Amino acid sequence: MKLLRKVRIKNSLGLHARPATMIVKLLQGTASDVSFTYRKATINAKSIMSILMLAATKNSLITIVVDGEDASETMQKIVDAFENHFGE
């Protein structure tokens, strides 16, 4: 199953090291492929360096694509993390 969702970055510092680390840890053990698209760049969301290279700031709109057998659960985890400001 392939899911697509747009989310807005709400935390004040954007996708910096702490949120990037949380995303990578959250995705460990998931079977689905996960990618983020920001502006014209699409990256593997399981790579901390790729997330950091997006340089997405507060209020940026990110497109999340989750493709795999556990897509629903994985998408929900990621969206919840964005909605909760990554615990900041």
N, C-alpha and C positions, 0 to 999 in steps of 0.2 A: 504494500500500500504506500502511496506517495501523498504526503500532505504538504501544504504550503500555507504560511501565515506571516503576516507583517506585524512587527512589534516596534515600539518606540523605546529608546534607551532613556530611562528616567533618572538614573543616578548621576550625581553632579560631575563626576570625572569621566563619564563615558565608559567604553570598554578598555579599561586599563588592566594592569596585571592581576589584581585580586578577582575581578569578575571573570577574566579569561581563565584563570586557574579553576574557579568554581565550575565553569562550563565544561572544561576538559574532564574534571573529576566526575561531574554529573553524567557525562557521556561514556565513561569507562564501563565496559561490560554491556553496552547496548549493541544490539545486532544491526540497527539501522545506520545508513549513511546519513550524515547531517551536514548541510552546508548553509553558510550565511552569505547573503549578497548585500553589499552596501555600495552605492553609486554604481560603478561598472565592474567592481571586483567581486568574484565569487570564490569563497575559500572553504576548506575542510574545517568544520567547527570542532573537530577532535584534536586540532593542532593549536597549541597555545601561541606559537609564533605567528601563525596565519591570522589568528584573531587579533593579536596586537598590531599587525601590519595593516589591518583595516583602518585603524586610527579613527574609529567611530566615536563621536562626541555626544554629549547630552542632547536629547531631542532628535537624534538621528533615527531614521526609519530603516530597519533591518528586515530583509526577507529571509525567513527560515524555511528550508526545504528538508523534510525528513522522509527517507525512502527505505522501507524495510518491514520486516514482520512485526516489530514492536513500535511502529511509527506513532500510534496514538499515545501510548504511554510516554514515549520519548519526547514528543512534541509538548505534551502537558507539563513535563518536568522543566523543559527549557522556558516555556512561556511563564510558568510560575516564578522561575528565577528572575526573569526580566521584570515581571510585575512587582516582585518583592525587593527590587533595587539591589539584588545580589546580597542582601543582608546588610547593606550599608545604611 
